[in-house]
Amino acid sequence: MARIDGESVTMTEREARILAALIRCPGHPVPRETLMRVAGITTAKPTIVESYIKQLRKRHAFLRRALRTRYGRGYAFYP
């Protein structure tokens, strides 16, 4: 669970790990492979990260704005 703008936002452990990795490097793209490793994903294609990012964006309006795709480079968090 995370708190965003005073609201509790429930998320899976993998979503939380991916979000934490992105928050640690604000404004810098983090490659899918790195996010997979952080989340403990070992047997899926790198495109699985897209699904987790999509779910995070659905969790809260702030995350829809803050999580950005950097094509060919990964994903970045912009607070």
ABEGO torsion letter per residue (X at the ends): XBBBGGBBBBBBAAAAAAAAAAAABBGBBBBAAAAAAAAGBAABBAAAAAAAAAAAAAABAAAAAABBBBBGAEBBBBX
